[in-house]
């Protein structure tokens, strides 16, 4: 792994960005597909393939799109789910 990091660091900043972008695209799941059956099952399947960057982006976008009442209900659901898992 060390030679790969050294090779990456030897690149210009522009080439580092190009390489990082190519790596991101290689390991990303792409946009979620439309759910035709069970929405939550499709979402979980997509999330299992998604990169961390994709998960963060779609989580934030989804959170911002939720109406305030749904945000409160979601936080209560997530808190109950977390407590049940503990």
C-alpha positions in Angstrom: 0.0 0.0 0.0 2.8 2.4 0.8 4.2 2.5 -2.8 0.7 3.4 -4.0 0.4 6.2 -1.6 3.9 7.4 -2.5 2.9 7.3 -6.2 -0.3 9.2 -5.5 1.6 11.9 -3.6 4.1 12.2 -6.5 1.3 13.3 -8.8 0.3 16.9 -9.4 -2.7 18.2 -7.5 -4.7 18.2 -10.7 -3.8 14.5 -11.4 -4.6 13.6 -7.8 -8.1 14.9 -8.3 -8.5 13.1 -11.6 -7.4 9.8 -10.0 -9.5 10.3 -6.9 -12.5 11.0 -9.0 -11.9 7.9 -11.1 -11.6 5.8 -8.0 -14.8 7.3 -6.6 -16.7 6.4 -9.8 -15.3 2.9 -9.8 -16.6 2.1 -6.3 -19.8 4.1 -6.3 -23.3 2.6 -6.7 -24.6 5.4 -8.8 -28.0 6.9 -8.3 -30.7 4.8 -6.7 -33.0 3.0 -9.1 -36.7 3.6 -8.9 -38.4 1.2 -6.5 -41.1 -0.9 -8.1 -41.8 -3.3 -5.2 -40.8 -2.7 -1.6 -39.4 0.8 -1.3 -37.4 0.1 1.9 -36.0 -3.2 0.5 -34.8 -1.4 -2.7 -33.3 1.4 -0.6 -31.5 -1.0 1.7 -30.1 -2.9 -1.4 -28.9 0.3 -2.9 -27.4 1.5 0.4 -25.4 -1.8 0.6 -23.7 -0.9 -2.7 -23.3 2.8 -2.1 -20.0 4.5 -1.2 -19.7 6.5 2.0 -19.8 9.7 0.0 -23.1 8.6 -1.7 -24.6 7.5 1.6 -23.8 10.9 3.1 -25.1 12.9 0.1 -28.4 11.0 -0.2 -28.9 11.1 3.6 -28.5 14.8 3.7 -30.7 15.4 0.7 -33.4 13.1 2.1 -33.2 14.8 5.5 -33.5 18.3 3.9 -36.5 17.1 1.9 -38.5 15.8 4.9 -41.1 18.1 6.3 -40.4 19.1 10.0 -43.0 16.7 11.4 -41.5 13.8 9.6 -38.0 14.7 10.8 -39.3 14.6 14.4 -40.9 11.2 13.8 -37.8 9.9 12.1 -35.6 10.9 15.0 -37.9 9.2 17.5 -37.9 6.1 15.4 -34.1 6.1 15.0 -33.7 6.6 18.8 -36.1 3.8 19.6 -34.3 1.5 17.1 -30.9 2.5 18.6 -32.1 1.7 22.1 -33.6 -1.6 21.1 -30.2 -2.6 19.5 -28.3 -1.7 22.7 
